[in-house]
């Protein structure tokens, strides 16, 4: 079997599908020895999964929840999947997927990561946003004895809380280095914060009472768009520098086009009706005309089916590419942080050419 390649999918065997709540499961996948080096992941990264239904390809991204592996790579990969209303892949995962089945999987991607180092860190997560943070916390505390973590999570009810036992086990294992704060929006608790949503106003009051906000080396916000944006505003109001805040959005249905999670999209000029894109992918380059209204990813996909993408919504960052030359306008950006934009990266799925020639490099 060939080694994992950028943008390519590989069939992995399902070894377990474990119910977590009434509407979520953890899926474990076996990684063959030949692919393990290519499937190494940093804590917080995600996988793109693919299946075909009646000739239509469906791709979805799910975060890895396990502790990051060593240099030899993982023997298994475990992801958390929560049911989404009408979700083609999540419905399949909860109702049909079983041990012994095969799923097509792309190598890990994503920059919502914390590589273990000494310091104080914190996360504010909502619902399934716990999934990548579980990987971050478990890896950090196991690898770095001089690290501390405060995990603030928001769920509807205790019964709807994903990875409840796993987080409790971490708290038992690291009682002095893991601070756990559980809030519920639709259920009263005997101890802990009062029930209700973790909005900007509440977080602005709550956070200084929980920990010395200014001494936290990195904040990790993950979950629905509203929670992440409210948490960012609360942290900024409390004086936290933007570079210490890292975000991953799971749901953006409530966010209009033109909005961003981390930074404004580059380019303000209108898209051209006649332009050409040159793209480098896996060491090979090609140039193609852009059709009217196409994103650059759509143009590349017409000619290179192996171009990397998953959500096409500006959320997962799988289609990130370096803008070598030319200029683009991005419709939405929920994946790239300001330093990535400043370095010249764009999301191909949201980019429209505003110059006659644009060159992208997917390999950087």
Rosetta blueprint (number, residue, H / E / L):
1 X L
2 X L
3 X L
4 X L
5 X L
6 X L
7 X L
8 X L
9 X E
10 X E
11 X E
12 X E
13 X E
14 X E
15 X E
16 X E
17 X E
18 X E
19 X E
20 X E
21 X E
22 X L
23 X L
24 X E
25 X E
26 X E
27 X E
28 X E
29 X E
30 X E
31 X L
32 X L
33 X H
34 X H
35 X H
36 X L
37 X L
38 X L
39 X L
40 X L
41 X L
42 X L
43 X L
44 X L
45 X L
46 X E
47 X E
48 X E
49 X E
50 X E
51 X E
52 X E
53 X E
54 X L
55 X L
56 X E
57 X E
58 X E
59 X E
60 X E
61 X E
62 X E
63 X E
64 X E
65 X L
66 X L
67 X L
68 X L
69 X L
70 X L
71 X L
72 X L
73 X L
74 X L
75 X L
76 X E
77 X E
78 X E
79 X E
80 X E
81 X E
82 X E
83 X L
84 X L
85 X L
86 X L
87 X L
88 X H
89 X H
90 X H
91 X H
92 X H
93 X H
94 X H
95 X H
96 X L
97 X L
98 X L
99 X L
100 X L
101 X L
102 X E
103 X E
104 X E
105 X E
106 X E
107 X L
108 X L
109 X E
110 X L
111 X L
112 X L
113 X L
114 X L
115 X L
116 X L
117 X L
118 X L
119 X E
120 X E
121 X E
122 X E
123 X E
124 X E
125 X E
126 X E
127 X H
128 X H
129 X H
130 X H
131 X H
132 X H
133 X H
134 X H
135 X H
136 X H
137 X H
138 X H
139 X H
140 X H
141 X H
142 X H
143 X H
144 X L
145 X L
146 X L
147 X E
148 X E
149 X E
150 X E
151 X E
152 X E
153 X E
154 X E
155 X E
156 X L
157 X L
158 X L
159 X L
160 X L
161 X L
162 X L
163 X L
164 X H
165 X H
166 X H
167 X H
168 X H
169 X H
170 X H
171 X H
172 X H
173 X H
174 X L
175 X L
176 X L
177 X L
178 X E
179 X E
180 X E
181 X E
182 X E
183 X E
184 X E
185 X L
186 X L
187 X L
188 X L
189 X L
190 X L
191 X L
192 X L
193 X L
194 X L
195 X L
196 X L
197 X L
198 X L
199 X L
200 X H
201 X H
202 X H
203 X H
204 X H
205 X H
206 X H
207 X H
208 X H
209 X H
210 X H
211 X L
212 X L
213 X H
214 X H
215 X H
216 X L
217 X L
218 X E
219 X E
220 X E
221 X E
222 X E
223 X E
224 X E
225 X H
226 X H
227 X H
228 X H
229 X H
230 X H
231 X H
232 X H
233 X H
234 X H
235 X H
236 X H
237 X H
238 X L
239 X L
240 X L
241 X L
242 X H
243 X H
244 X H
245 X E
246 X E
247 X E
248 X E
249 X E
250 X E
251 X E
252 X L
253 X L
254 X L
255 X L
256 X L
257 X L
258 X L
259 X L
260 X E
261 X L
262 X L
263 X L
264 X L
265 X L
266 X L
267 X L
268 X L
269 X L
270 X L
271 X L
272 X L
273 X L
274 X L
275 X E
276 X E
277 X E
278 X E
279 X E
280 X E
281 X E
282 X L
283 X L
284 X E
285 X E
286 X E
287 X E
288 X E
289 X E
290 X E
291 X L
292 X L
293 X L
294 X L
295 X L
296 X H
297 X H
298 X H
299 X H
300 X H
301 X H
302 X H
303 X H
304 X L
305 X L
306 X L
307 X L
308 X L
309 X L
310 X L
311 X L
312 X L
313 X L
314 X L
315 X L
316 X L
317 X L
318 X L
319 X L
320 X E
321 X E
322 X E
323 X E
324 X E
325 X E
326 X L
327 X L
328 X E
329 X E
330 X E
331 X L
332 X L
333 X E
334 X L
335 X L
336 X L
337 X L
338 X H
339 X H
340 X H
341 X H
342 X H
343 X H
344 X L
345 X E
346 X E
347 X E
348 X H
349 X H
350 X H
351 X E
352 X E
353 X E
354 X L
355 X L
356 X L
357 X E
358 X E
359 X E
360 X E
361 X E
362 X L
363 X L
364 X L
